Amino acid sequence: MTGMRVLLVAARVEAASLALLLGNLLTVHAEAVASLGGPVHGTAYLVVILTAWRAPAEPGVRWRACVPGLGGLLALRQLRRAAAAPAPPEGPVGPEGAWVRKPSP
């Protein structure tokens, strides 16, 4: 599996397990659900963080992944936006990364 696919699966598992744990807490508070859901959520959370830290260094992706519950989905959204953004045009670059215009004759 690719890194994006692992991040997608782990983010969905993390969000779903958190919803399950909170739903259990607010309703019947079954210990079996908490005993199974807690480690699943924790493992998914760690996989999200590790996968995001290994992803290409986009601004904010790594820190978004550290947000419990929805961080994986936020990091995935940022990575997809960066992948869909058009690449900057090639050409001469001046100081501080500014584009240099050639004077017209």
DARASUL-V771389 format. One record per pair of residues at least 12 apart in sequence whose C-alpha atoms are under 10 Angstrom apart, sorted by the first residue. I is the first residue (numbers start at 1). GAP is how many residues later the second one is. Records with the same first field share a line. If there is no record, write none. Layout:
I=GAP + GAP
//
This chain:
3=48 + 49 + 51 + 52 + 53
4=47 + 48 + 51 + 72 + 75 + 76
5=46 + 71
6=41 + 42 + 45 + 46
7=37 + 40 + 41 + 42 + 43 + 44 + 45 + 48 + 58 + 65 + 66 + 68 + 69
8=40 + 43 + 64 + 65 + 67 + 68 + 69
9=35 + 38 + 39 + 63 + 64
10=31 + 33 + 34 + 35 + 36 + 37 + 38 + 39 + 41 + 62 + 63
11=30 + 33 + 34 + 36 + 37 + 38 + 54 + 58 + 59 + 60 + 61 + 62 + 63 + 64 + 65
12=32 + 36 + 57 + 58 + 60 + 61
13=27 + 28 + 30 + 31 + 32 + 35 + 56 + 59
14=23 + 26 + 27 + 28 + 29 + 30 + 31 + 32 + 33 + 34 + 54 + 55 + 56 + 57 + 58 + 59
15=26 + 29 + 30 + 53 + 54 + 55 + 56 + 57 + 58
16=21 + 25 + 53 + 54
17=16 + 17 + 19 + 20 + 21 + 22 + 23 + 24 + 25 + 27 + 28 + 52
18=19 + 20 + 22 + 23 + 24 + 27 + 50 + 51 + 52
19=18 + 22 + 50
20=13 + 14 + 17 + 18 + 21
21=12 + 13 + 14 + 15 + 16 + 17 + 20
22=12
24=13
41=27 + 28
42=26 + 27
44=25 + 28
45=20 + 21 + 22 + 23 + 24 + 25 + 26 + 27
46=19 + 20 + 22
47=18 + 25
48=14 + 17 + 18 + 19 + 20 + 23 + 24 + 25 + 27 + 28
49=12 + 13 + 14 + 15 + 16 + 17 + 18 + 19 + 22 + 23 + 26
50=12 + 15 + 16
51=14 + 21
52=12 + 13 + 14 + 19 + 20 + 23 + 24 + 27
53=12 + 13
55=20 + 24
56=23 + 26
57=22
58=17 + 20 + 21 + 23 + 24 + 25
59=19 + 20 + 23
60=14 + 15 + 18 + 19
61=13 + 14 + 15 + 16 + 17 + 18
62=13 + 16
63=12
64=12 + 13 + 14
//
